[in-house]
Amino acid sequence: MEIYQAVAGDVKDIYKLIKFYADKEVVLPRTYLSLYQHLQCLHVMKEKDEILGVAGLHVLGQDLAEVRSLVVAPHHSGKGIGRQLVEQMMKEAEKLQISRVISLTYETEFFKKCGFEIVSRDSLPEKVWIDCMTCPKFDCCDEVAMMKYVESL
C-alpha cells in the first residue's frame, strides 16, 4: 500500500468512495467537476489498482490548510489508512510552509489520535468566508473544527 498524488484516472473511484460516505452524511459530497478542479490537492492510497483511501489538502490562506474528503474504503477501515493519509497531508503542508492544518469533522476521536485539537470555528475566518458561506449546512453546521500545528514550522 502506497500513497500517490491522485490522477485524472482515479476520479471516478474517488467520487464513488466519497459518495458512499456523503450519502451517510459523514462527509460533504463532492462533484466530479470539483474533484477534477482540485485534483492536484488529492492523494490516494492504493494497493494494486484499488483505491483504499483518499484525502485532500486544500490551502485556505497564507498559513492555513484543510484536510478534506478523508475517507477509507469500508472493507479497509481500521488498518491505519486514514492515519497514514493524515500524516501525508501534514507532510504536504510542511512542504508548502503552511503552519496550521484544520479539519471540520464528525470524527473527533480519530483526529485527536492524529494530534488535532478542537478549536472554535470563529477562529477560522478564512474557512468561513471561503467555504462555509456557500455550504448548505451553514445555518446548522454540526461539524467540529479541529486544528493541528505543523511540527517543524
Disulfide bonds with the S-S distance in Angstrom:
none
